[in-house]
Amino acid sequence: EVNEVKETYVKPQPKAKVNGEIWVYIDHTGDEVNRVSWEIMSEGRRIADLLDTKLAGVIVGDDEVKPIIKEAFNYGVDKVYHARVKGFPFYINDVYTRALSKVIKKYKPEAIFFPGTRNSRELASTTAIEVDTGLIADCVSFDVDEKGIIYSTRPDFGGKEMSTIICPNHKPVMITVRGGVFYPIKIPKEGEVIVEEIEDLSTKFKVLNYTKLQKRNVLAEADIVIGVGRGIKSPENIKLAEELASVLNGVVGVSKPLADMGWYPKERQIGQTGTTIRPKLYIALGISGAVQHLVGISGARRIIAINIDPEAPIFQNCDYGVIGDIFEVVPGLVKIVRER
Ligand code: FAD
């Protein structure tokens, strides 16, 4: 069943009509795009359609970004603005802020979505100051109303509540979006590239060395994730989950207490203060379903929970629930999958 899930874009009916475009900032490291840019492009497409306006990508960089611009047209953009900063293939805050602000002031978009990456979060905040608007950070879902106002929802109060924020009096609405929440949907389009040459390239920064990180986040990219919680009782028992992951070709992730106790690497923590995952299948083993954990798995297509406690909140947030002991259910599951 998992393999049958298909990603297609269904164009929504417009709820309002706005004049400005919806922009998505394309985050990159010179010649390589940050995947979160494509994730939020599909959500940007939906918001643009709801507001009956165009979707544009906006990118700052030198000519190395041309293949990325080409690729953007696979993800539903009507056009791409390229603020060309000659000699600056990589992100440098003051140069990129000036370049982006220039195109914003000239073309006046309705809203700009930024990937929640380290560089883009910084760029969004310095650009918001430069163009004299506000910034809504770390959002995970969006809607619009019949007046064309965008509603951005984000976890708040340490993840205990969700807040919905509007910015009706300032344009553009600037928003950073958490990675791993949306799914990149291929929507091939054709459109124009508008190049803006940036003249003022003065900078206070001096780059001494640039090192590309090779590390990929296997958890964020996995199709099947086996989540392990305190119900596993000891670090040695995690091999049970690893066995299930191995037969299903999945990856093991953990709840925060397990990462805090050093039972599993911190980069495998799922949730608000860990990684947001979007697998096709998430199997939660001995996880209670605290809100800070749920926020990280809300994008999972199917959730199966195995927990001994019928009252565990995870059962309110799963597609299939097994009330049972993981030490009995999981070996049986491994056996069944192996025999198939
Ligand atoms: P527990 O809540 O202790 O649940 C263990 C579960 O195992 C229970 O439901 C129990 O019934 C079940 N169980 C026990 N034995 C068995 C068995 N033999 N078979 C089956 N089931 C069994 N948590 C995260 O996960 N990620 C985060 O990013 C995160 N960020 C946080 C940020 C903040 C600011 C705060 C305050 C908290 C955060 N937390 C986060 C912690 C969160 O509130 C919970 O404490 C945590 O998720 C609980 O982990 P758990 O489900 O593994 O443990």
Boltz pocket constraint, residues with backbone or C-beta under 6 A from the ligand:
constraints:
  - pocket:
      binder: B
      contacts: [[A, 158], [A, 159], [A, 228], [A, 229], [A, 230], [A, 231], [A, 232], [A, 254], [A, 255], [A, 256], [A, 257], [A, 258], [A, 269], [A, 270], [A, 271], [A, 272], [A, 273], [A, 274], [A, 275], [A, 285], [A, 286], [A, 287], [A, 288], [A, 289], [A, 290], [A, 291], [A, 292], [A, 293], [A, 296], [A, 306], [A, 307], [A, 308], [A, 309], [A, 312], [A, 324], [A, 325], [A, 326], [A, 327]]
      max_distance: 6.0
